[in-house]
């Protein structure tokens, strides 16, 4: 049954309004995935949408009717309000609204939990990598990674201790790379975030929502090779869940 939803978050971040604006318009590869907005009201927005508010660096709204490639949603809107605060900080109000047409409770639960992780990653990008060009890479686990307990298998496969919490510093083995120093910047039963000196690694326990595990890499080194990164992580996931 079709039903509306709204997910609202407000937060402050150590960045200027201009840096936040850049991150949500042209810098999305650094924390979400690559997207493009036509820079005007009425312009094109991601997923076949329309820019309904374009007021840099204070307001961005994109609206989609019948989002391209999204079968379970008939309407989707992302609204961002950005205001300066003292001490070089910025306040952001983020509202994600729309209509889910199928499996509403599970879809809402997944979107709600993903929102916190995505916005946390946005803050990590702004506070550690703002303005730096990013290479975005992604990999998805095989069908076996949809099973219960799969995310714990991934965590242990990374060499991440079960008791490693946010703020923990450790060396982790990352596919295609020598062991690297990393900080656990996010961890719960659904998501893991690792930050190194030149990358953000995001791990998604989507098995909790009936889907395979996912991994995204936001690499800020100039010589990053997207295809190589994706092949390395895809091979690692396939082997882990063989």
C-alpha positions as CSV (number, residue, x, y, z in Angstrom):
1,X,0.0,0.0,0.0
2,X,1.4,3.4,-0.9
3,X,2.1,5.6,2.0
4,X,4.0,8.9,2.6
5,X,7.1,9.2,4.7
6,X,9.3,12.0,6.0
7,X,12.8,11.7,7.6
8,X,14.2,14.9,9.2
9,X,17.6,15.6,10.6
10,X,19.3,18.7,11.9
11,X,23.0,19.0,12.7
12,X,26.0,21.4,13.0
13,X,29.3,20.8,11.2
14,X,32.7,22.4,11.3
15,X,32.5,23.9,7.8
16,X,31.4,27.0,6.0
17,X,28.0,27.2,4.3
18,X,29.9,27.4,1.0
19,X,31.7,24.1,1.8
20,X,28.4,22.4,2.7
21,X,26.9,23.7,-0.6
22,X,29.8,22.3,-2.6
23,X,29.6,19.0,-0.8
24,X,25.8,18.5,-1.6
25,X,25.9,19.8,-5.2
26,X,29.2,19.0,-6.9
27,X,31.2,17.0,-4.3
28,X,28.8,14.1,-3.7
29,X,31.4,11.5,-4.8
30,X,33.2,12.4,-1.6
31,X,30.5,11.1,0.8
32,X,27.5,9.6,-1.1
33,X,27.8,8.8,-4.8
34,X,28.4,11.0,-7.8
35,X,25.3,13.1,-8.7
36,X,24.8,16.2,-10.8
37,X,22.4,19.1,-10.3
38,X,21.7,21.6,-13.1
39,X,22.6,24.9,-11.3
40,X,19.2,26.7,-11.5
41,X,15.7,26.4,-10.3
42,X,13.8,24.2,-12.8
43,X,17.0,22.5,-13.8
44,X,17.7,18.8,-13.9
45,X,18.2,16.9,-10.6
46,X,19.4,13.3,-10.0
47,X,17.3,10.3,-10.9
48,X,15.3,12.2,-13.5
49,X,14.2,14.9,-11.0
50,X,13.8,18.7,-11.0
51,X,15.6,21.3,-8.9
52,X,12.7,23.2,-7.1
53,X,14.9,25.4,-5.0
54,X,18.4,26.7,-5.9
55,X,19.7,29.4,-3.6
56,X,23.4,29.0,-3.0
57,X,24.6,28.5,-0.4
58,X,21.4,28.5,1.6
59,X,18.7,26.2,0.1
60,X,18.7,23.2,-2.3
61,X,15.6,21.1,-3.0
62,X,15.3,18.3,-5.6
63,X,12.1,16.6,-6.4
64,X,11.5,13.4,-8.4
65,X,8.3,11.9,-9.6
66,X,8.6,8.2,-10.5
67,X,12.3,8.0,-9.8
68,X,14.4,6.3,-12.5
69,X,15.3,2.8,-11.5
70,X,13.4,2.9,-8.2
71,X,10.4,0.6,-8.5
72,X,9.2,0.9,-4.9
73,X,8.8,4.7,-4.8
74,X,6.6,7.1,-6.7
75,X,7.8,10.4,-5.3
76,X,11.1,11.5,-3.7
77,X,12.3,14.8,-2.4
78,X,15.5,16.0,-0.7
79,X,15.5,19.4,0.9
80,X,18.5,21.1,2.5
81,X,18.5,24.3,4.5
82,X,21.9,25.7,5.3
83,X,22.7,28.5,7.8
84,X,26.0,29.9,9.2
85,X,26.8,29.6,12.8
86,X,29.5,31.2,15.0
87,X,33.0,29.7,15.2
88,X,33.2,28.6,11.6
89,X,30.3,26.1,11.9
90,X,27.2,25.6,9.8
91,X,23.7,24.3,10.7
92,X,22.0,22.0,8.3
93,X,18.4,20.9,8.1
94,X,17.9,17.8,5.9
95,X,14.4,16.5,5.0
96,X,13.9,13.4,2.9
97,X,10.3,12.8,2.0
98,X,8.3,10.8,-0.5
99,X,6.0,7.9,-1.0
100,X,6.9,4.2,-0.7
101,X,4.5,1.9,-2.6
102,X,5.7,-1.5,-1.3
103,X,7.0,-3.1,1.9
104,X,6.6,0.3,3.7
105,X,7.9,-0.6,7.2
106,X,11.1,-2.2,5.9
107,X,11.7,0.5,3.3
108,X,11.3,3.2,5.9
109,X,13.4,1.5,8.5
110,X,16.2,1.1,6.0
111,X,16.0,4.7,4.7
112,X,15.9,6.0,8.3
113,X,19.0,4.1,9.4
114,X,20.9,4.9,6.1
115,X,20.2,8.6,6.6
116,X,22.2,8.7,9.8
117,X,25.1,6.9,8.2
118,X,25.1,9.1,5.1
119,X,24.9,12.3,7.0
120,X,27.7,11.2,9.3
121,X,29.8,10.5,6.3
122,X,29.0,14.0,4.9
123,X,30.3,15.4,8.2
124,X,33.4,13.3,8.0
125,X,34.0,14.5,4.4
126,X,33.6,18.1,5.4
127,X,35.8,17.9,8.5
128,X,38.6,15.9,7.0
129,X,38.5,16.1,3.2
130,X,36.5,19.2,2.2
131,X,37.1,20.4,-1.3
132,X,39.3,17.4,-2.3
133,X,38.4,15.6,-5.5
134,X,37.2,12.0,-4.8
135,X,37.2,8.8,-6.7
136,X,34.0,6.8,-5.9
137,X,34.0,3.0,-6.1
138,X,31.4,0.5,-5.0
139,X,31.0,-3.2,-4.6
140,X,28.1,-5.5,-3.6
141,X,28.4,-8.9,-1.9
142,X,27.1,-12.1,-3.4
143,X,23.6,-13.5,-2.6
144,X,25.1,-15.3,0.4
145,X,25.9,-12.0,2.1
146,X,22.1,-11.4,2.5
147,X,22.1,-14.0,5.3
148,X,21.7,-13.3,9.0
149,X,25.1,-12.8,10.5
150,X,26.8,-11.8,7.3
151,X,27.8,-8.4,8.5
152,X,29.7,-9.9,11.4
153,X,31.5,-12.1,8.9
154,X,32.5,-9.0,7.0
155,X,33.7,-7.2,10.2
156,X,35.9,-10.1,11.2
157,X,37.1,-10.4,7.6
158,X,38.4,-6.8,7.9
159,X,40.3,-7.8,11.1
160,X,38.1,-5.5,13.1
161,X,37.8,-6.7,16.7
162,X,34.2,-7.3,17.9
163,X,34.7,-4.7,20.7
164,X,36.2,-2.0,18.5
165,X,34.0,1.0,18.9
166,X,33.9,4.5,17.4
167,X,37.2,6.3,17.9
168,X,39.3,3.1,17.9
169,X,42.6,3.3,16.0
170,X,43.8,0.1,14.3
171,X,45.6,-1.3,11.3
172,X,43.3,-3.0,8.8
173,X,44.0,-5.0,5.7
174,X,42.2,-3.5,2.8
175,X,42.0,-5.2,-0.6
176,X,44.7,-4.2,-3.0
177,X,46.6,-2.2,-0.3
178,X,49.2,-2.8,2.4
179,X,47.7,-2.7,5.9
180,X,46.7,0.8,6.7
181,X,46.2,2.9,9.8
182,X,42.5,3.6,10.2
183,X,40.0,5.2,12.7
184,X,36.6,3.6,13.3
185,X,34.5,6.7,12.7
186,X,31.1,4.9,12.8
187,X,30.0,1.5,14.1
188,X,26.7,-0.2,14.9
189,X,25.0,-3.5,13.9
190,X,24.1,-2.1,10.5
191,X,27.1,0.0,9.3
192,X,30.8,0.4,9.7
193,X,32.8,3.5,8.8
194,X,36.6,3.5,8.5
195,X,38.7,6.6,7.8
196,X,42.3,6.6,6.7
197,X,44.5,9.5,5.8
198,X,43.3,9.5,2.2
199,X,40.0,7.6,2.1
200,X,36.6,6.9,3.6
201,X,35.5,3.3,3.6
202,X,31.8,2.6,4.2
203,X,30.3,-0.9,4.9
204,X,26.6,-1.4,4.7
205,X,24.9,-4.4,6.5
206,X,22.0,-4.4,4.1
207,X,21.4,-8.0,5.0
208,X,19.3,-6.6,7.8
209,X,16.9,-5.3,5.2
210,X,16.9,-8.4,3.0
211,X,19.6,-7.3,0.5
212,X,23.3,-8.1,0.0
213,X,26.1,-6.3,1.9
214,X,27.4,-3.2,0.2
215,X,30.8,-1.4,0.3
216,X,31.6,2.1,-1.0
217,X,35.0,3.7,-1.1
218,X,35.6,7.5,-1.3
219,X,39.3,7.8,-2.3
220,X,41.0,11.2,-2.2
221,X,44.4,10.3,-3.6
222,X,45.2,11.7,-7.1
223,X,46.2,8.3,-8.6
224,X,43.1,6.4,-7.5
225,X,41.8,3.9,-10.1
226,X,38.1,3.3,-9.7
227,X,38.0,0.0,-11.7
228,X,41.0,-1.4,-9.8
229,X,39.4,-0.5,-6.4
230,X,36.1,-2.1,-7.4
231,X,37.7,-5.3,-8.7
232,X,39.7,-5.7,-5.5
233,X,36.7,-5.3,-3.2
234,X,34.5,-7.4,-5.4
235,X,37.0,-10.2,-5.3
236,X,37.4,-9.9,-1.6
237,X,33.6,-10.1,-1.0
238,X,33.2,-13.0,-3.3
239,X,36.0,-14.9,-1.5
240,X,34.7,-14.0,1.9
241,X,31.2,-15.4,1.2
242,X,32.2,-18.3,-1.0
